[in-house]
Amino acid sequence: MINFRLDRFLTLYLFRHIIKKQTSADDKRIPILMYHSISDEKEKSHPYYHVNTSPAVFDAHMRYLHENNYSVINLQNLEKSFASRDSSEYVVITFDDGFYDFFTNAFPILKKYNFSATVFLPTGFIHNERLSFKGKECMTWHEVQDLQSKGINFGSHTVTHPQLNNLSTKEIENEIKLSKNKIEDETGRAVESFSYPYAFPEDKEFGITLRTLLKKCGYTNGVTTKIGTANKGDDTFFQPRLPVNTADDILFFRAKLQGAYNWLSKPQTFIKSIKGK
Ligand SMILES: [Zn+2]
């Protein structure tokens, strides 16, 4: 009973009975997928919280996108894609935390389908020698440089992966500025995208402060853990994403891509509050 997926049950119900495919260009929605680790490691928590996606399931997701003619774009092209009047389906693929299994497991699969992705790095854990974050190995700068030369984009996920809303304005600025500078120094390319660590706080004033700092540091866009598919009305710096993991079989994955998971954005705040950590 503990693993009953109420979120899955309701999502598939909505997908079958209520959600119609978006056809109007004005309410075009673009899914931004949020992956973390691509590995077979098992997790003990409820599947809603899982952050691992097995390589086999990740391959199935990418194959689904490929077979259904999705165009994989990066965050910088979102606005242009919202404005386009064509009927193409777009998707953005993102990875948080800079784990080494992106290099070993995710990239070969992305390459097979000729897809790009954006990886958000907590730069305090990316070094020349291999470090770990949350008990998992991270990539090295050498691997980051190698992936960039093969078409992968990198964004900032702060330096130390803190709960940003607990920090002073100066500390927040350091987290977002120093991580950006470090990636730019190592890759020689401008960093425009930011991924907010942990749950995004429902605090308007904090949002205004953070947006001001992100702009000041030269970012042009950002993503959060808020659940949803992106549309042009969203704040460019705090866009919603769709969390995905091993539990997403193709039926659930397809329903999420088409917006049937978006209802969860409201109860999400409540679910996080009962998560107890
Ligand atoms: Zn993270």
Residues whose N, C-alpha, C, O or C-beta is under 5 A from the ligand:
A	BS01	ZN	D96 D97 P197
